[in-house]
Amino acid sequence: MIAKFTNYQELSAFGADKIIQLVQQKPDAVLCLAGGDTPALTYDRVVAKAQEAGVDFSGVIFIGLDEWVGIQPSTPGGCYYFLQQKIFGPLHIQKDKIYFFDAMANDLKADCNRIDLAIEQQGGLDLALVGIGMNGHIGFNEPGVDAALNAHVVELDEVTTAVGQKYFASGAALAKGITLGMAQIMSAREVVLVASGPKKAAIIREAIQGRITNTIPASLLMAHPRVSILLDAAAATELD
Ligand code: F6R
């Protein structure tokens, strides 16, 4: 399903409703939520609606989508930090409900295995909410990624390291990422992709109307049986 919204606010309200409805139906849902700018307002709305409607998030399991290798959980701009500020903190999520990459680990491969196992033990992802990179990445599944991979460490694309500076106040050394693989995202029972703003219009067109190819990882989502692509008007301008 491709849904076009008049603006970012409407897109975010719809995304938030999806999360709230899922948690109301399944209080022990397994959620994988992206960092990045696009879902920020969705998360604010989730928190507001959860508080207004008394939705209990205490049983929800959160699986991290990705993290910049070498970035500490306490560093503003990092994915964990962002989700801590936006979701985990405001919803008072207990630490034992959060499985997030340790991007400071000496053995990153072992950390990937830990997250793979956590997903398996939790019975898979109920919902993955993802953004799209300027190069079509999903999480840190960069162009050319092996779509059969589970969690893995990746040399980031130069588009990703350049664009990624926007999250950090002073220059951050961004070279590698640690991410869930496309195999895990594609196995989620539901995927929601959010894209907003004119900068995303061209890549959205390629992802949605182009060939399904690992050179545009987001295009792989078009083969998912239950995917919602939520676009604001600006991100949808190049669609036929
Ligand atoms: C962040 C992530 C990335 C972003 C993508 C879009 O956890 O997984 O794939 O979703 O780079 O970022 P924004 O939303 O900042 O344009």
Boltz pocket constraint, residues with backbone or C-beta under 6 A from the ligand:
constraints:
  - pocket:
      binder: B
      contacts: [[A, 33], [A, 34], [A, 35], [A, 36], [A, 37], [A, 38], [A, 39], [A, 65], [A, 66], [A, 79], [A, 130], [A, 131], [A, 132], [A, 133], [A, 134], [A, 137], [A, 138], [A, 139], [A, 140]]
      max_distance: 6.0
